[in-house]
Every structure is written in C-alpha cells, then in structure tokens.
Amino acid sequence: MPPKNSSAFACTECGWTTSKWVGRCGECQAWGTVDVVGGSRTGRTGAGPVSSPAVPIAEVAATEAAAVGSGIAELDRVLGGGVVPGAVMLMAGEPGVGKSTLLLEVAARWARAGRRTLYVSGEESAAQVRLRAERTGALAEELFLAAETDLGGLLTHIDAVKPSLLIVDSVQTIGSSAVDGVPGGVTQVREVAATVIGRAKAEGVATLLVGHVTKDGSVAGPRVLEHLVDVVLQFEGDRTSRLRLLRATKNRFGPVDEIGCFDLVDHGIVEVPDPTGLFVSRHESPVAGTCVTVTMEGRRPLLAEVQALTVPATTPSPRRSSSGLDSSRVAMVLAVLSKIGVGLSNQDVYTASVGGARLHEPAVDLAVALAVLSAAGGDPLPAGLVAIGEVGLAGEVRPVRGLEARLREASRIGFTHAIVPNGTEDLSRIGLQVLRTPDLASALRALP
C-alpha cells in the first residue's frame, strides 16, 4: 500500500502545502490562508469514467456558448456581447455602491424577455427585496425571489424553479453544513462557490454571484474564487457622485478594457450610453484656470475638465492640493512649469477634476499644465480647445494611446482646436485644427 501524504494543510491563495498548520504561508507570505485539506494517498490513479468523450475541436458546437443579450446594453458591452449560458460571473463592489439594485434590474429585464430568473438573497428578506423592486420598477412575472442562506436550500430552489439566470446576493452569506466554518469563511466560500459553479456548468444556468470586498477594494475570500469563475466584474463609484462604472478584471468571453456607465437615481439605476458631458462644466464665457482633455476609460474616450486655482501663499511653504488627479503627477507638472519660467514658488496651487472624475492617466498632464498657466496669468484658454499629452521631466510632450479616438470624440462634441504631441498619425480627416507640439514650452508659446 502506498504511503500516506504527510501534507495535510494547504494555502488557499497559492496552493503551498505543509504538514502542520501555520499562520502565514511560506510561499506567498499571506496571513490566515493556510487551511486543512485532509490527508491523501500518493501513487498511481486508475482510469475512471469521463463526463463526455473527447472530440476534435472543430466538431464542438459553438452555439451552446453563444452570448444572449441581458437587456442592459452597458452590461452587454462589458461582458463582450451578452450573457453566456452556463457562465459564472462574480460582481464585487463597495457597500452601497448599487450592486443589488443593478442586479435586480438585470433580473427583471431578463425575466421580461420570457426567460425564467431566480434571485436568491442572503442579506435581505424577500419582503425587503420586493419593496426595492416596486420602487425601481423591477417586477416581472418570470422573476422568482427567495431568501436563503443554506446551500442545500439554494440547490432545492434551483431544482424547483429551473431558471436560466441565477443571481446569488451574496456568496459570502451562503453556508454549507457539509464543511466546517462560518458563512463567509475561506472553507465555506470555496465549498459554496464550487457547488454553485458545478451546478451552473452542468445545467447551463448563467449565474451572477455578488462578492464582498476587503478594505483595500479587492474581492474578499480565497483567491481561488476568482480563478473558478468565468468573469470578474468590479462595480465602482464615488459616494459623492451618481455615476457608477462597471468594468471587467477577468473575462473569458470578451475584452477586459471596456466599461459600462450607469447613473444611480432615486428610482433605481439607469444606463448612461453617452457619459461625456458629466465631466465637463458649462460656462457662458471662457473662464481662466480651466482646460478640457480627453481621457480613456477602457476603450471609451471621455471628455473631462481640469480646473486650477493659484493664490498668493500665506505660509513659507506654498500649498499644493489636488482632487480627482494624481497628486504626484501634478507635483511633477508644477516642477516642470517652474523650470521653464512659470513662477509658482510663492503661489498656492489647487487643482481638481469636474464631476468627480478620477483622472490618473498621464495623458491629462498637458491639460493640467495649461490650466495652471491660465490660472496663474488670469487669461482664459481659447474656447473649443482640448489638450492631450503626457509631460516628461525634461519638459517633452510624449504621445499617448488612442489619440485618434480621443480627437474624434472631441470633434463630435463640438471642439474645434486641439494641442497634441508630435507623432506620425494622420489626423487631417478628424475635422479639428490640430497643433502638434514637441515640448511644454512650445505648447505655451503657441497659445494666443
């Protein structure tokens, strides 16, 4: 008889094994991830039955994995065309960001198309979910609702309803009596997820799991949860803003650089197919200290406005404050401005984005520089101008990705002039008067 394997504990993050329990993984150095897996026997494993025979890849029917529209275009954009039968998707986000509201709307629209839907809530009672559905207009005849926290009960509901779409809100609230631990623990989450995923794959039920997040914003629970599912969605938004962004960090059926935009309103959540105007303020006349740029959220270009304010410093150390911008990049841009002769050593400088936009990509550097220059001189920039470009420490303006798509979006909105980096792209067909600049000093001199 082959000897028993002495490894009885394994890390749920990286799979490292050990013969005794330790608090910290010896491989990935994560704390609290080592859990008992039970003894096993080593040796040769005999042949066993297969679930389905192997066939040439060209003979596999691709129609079974064809995406089906969810009824929400912004969600379908992120998923790569729609919901794939049998796919398991994990949606995570901060508490109160609107995950349950969005998924209830998804369930209602799926059900209105004549497809049976099961919404299982482990955090709210059925009556509470019904009240929210009435407020958001998410009532549908084919939408079934259950409040359940036991894995066995969840499987019974699936057998009784036989849905084509299953929503579990949330996976951390469901517990299994077959394994030790409390709901939300590493062992419980792994068991619940594996069971639900196995049922979804076997019966072709598209499944959406809601996941909690940790303090740093990552998905709570074992890392294996993200490995098992087909799609990992991140639903995010600022509490001070109604705009919500949905992006995929993993997607086996489509791209991971698309975003969906939603507006959280009093009566629920609605799609925002054209969010460009949300981040640009409307001025009756040009205002000093403002500059418009075009940022890329995934593949989608969005116009955003950068604002700057300079005032005489009242302390020996001038203040530098940023909101919605990368403070380290703003400080670098201010240093480059000072180097080329823009006097800011005795000025407090405040910079911010409009509408709660988070502009952290380097392509907004040129707009920050022009906004600060405009604020320092008190002269507004020309109307209809957008600025796109990354500023280097030597003052050079570097090319950015997707320049043509950015300028096309600016032209569509009605902008007429653009300052961009030097490059080889042919921008003559876009309809904008494009000024190419090799460095920041040349861009400042080109302004009227």
C-alpha positions, 0 to 999 in steps of 0.5 A: 500500500502506498504511503500516506501524504504527510501534507495535510494543510494547504494555502488557499491563495497559492496552493503551498502545502505543509504538514502542520498548520501555520499562520502565514504561508511560506510561499506567498507570505499571506496571513490566515490562508493556510487551511486543512485539506485532509490527508491523501494517498500518493501513487498511481490513479486508475482510469475512471469514467469521463463526463463526455468523450473527447472530440476534435475541436472543430466538431464542438458546437459553438452555439451552446456558448453563444452570448444572449443579450441581458437587456442592459446594453452597458452590461452587454458591452462589458461582458463582450456581447451578452450573457453566456449560458452556463457562465459564472460571473462574480460582481464585487463592489463597495457597500452601497455602491448599487450592486443589488439594485443593478442586479435586480434590474438585470433580473427583471429585464431578463425575466421580461424577455420570457426567460425564467430568473431566480434571485436568491438573497442572503442579506435581505428578506424577500419582503425587503427585496420586493419593496426595492423592486416596486420602487425601481420598477423591477417586477416581472412575472418570470422573476422568482425571489427567495431568501436563503442562506443554506446551500442545500436550500439554494440547490432545492430552489434551483431544482424547483424553479429551473431558471436560466439566470441565477443571481446569488446576493451574496456568496459570502452569506451562503453556508454549507453544513457539509464543511466546517466554518462560518458563512463567509469563511475561506472553507465555506466560500470555496465549498459554496462557490464550487457547488454553485459553479458545478451546478451552473456548468452542468445545467447551463444556468448563467449565474451572477454571484455578488462578492464582498470586498476587503478594505483595500477594494479587492474581492474578499475570500480565497483567491481561488474564487476568482480563478473558478469563475468565468468573469470578474466584474468590479462595480465602482463609484464615488459616494459623492457622485451618481455615476457608477462604472462597471468594468471587467478584471477577468473575462473569458468571453470578451475584452477586459478594457471596456466599461459600462456607465450607469447613473444611480437615481432615486428610482433605481439605476439607469444606463448612461450610453453617452457619459461625456458631458458629466465631466465637463462644466458649462460656462457662458464665457471662457473662464481662466484656470480651466482646460478640457482633455480627453481621457480613456476609460477602457476603450471609451474616450471621455471628455473631462475638465481640469480646473486650477486655482493659484493664490498668493501663499500665506505660509513659507511653504506654498500649498499644493492640493489636488482632487480627482488627479494624481497628486504626484503627477501634478507635483511633477507638472508644477516642477516642470512649469517652474523650470521653464519660467512659470513662477509658482514658488510663492503661489498656492496651487489647487487643482481638481477634476469636474464631476468627480472624475478620477483622472490618473492617466498621464495623458491629462498632464498637458491639460493640467499644465495649461490650466495652471498657466491660465490660472496663474496669468488670469487669461482664459484658454481659447474656447473649443480647445482640448489638450492631450499629452503626457509631460516628461521631466525634461519638459517633452510632450510624449504621445499617448494611446488612442489619440485618434479616438480621443480627437474624434470624440472631441470633434463630435462634441463640438471642439474645434482646436486641439494641442497634441504631441508630435507623432506620425498619425494622420489626423487631417480627416478628424475635422479639428485644427490640430497643433502638434507640439514637441515640448511644454514650452512650445505648447505655451508659446503657441497659445494666443 
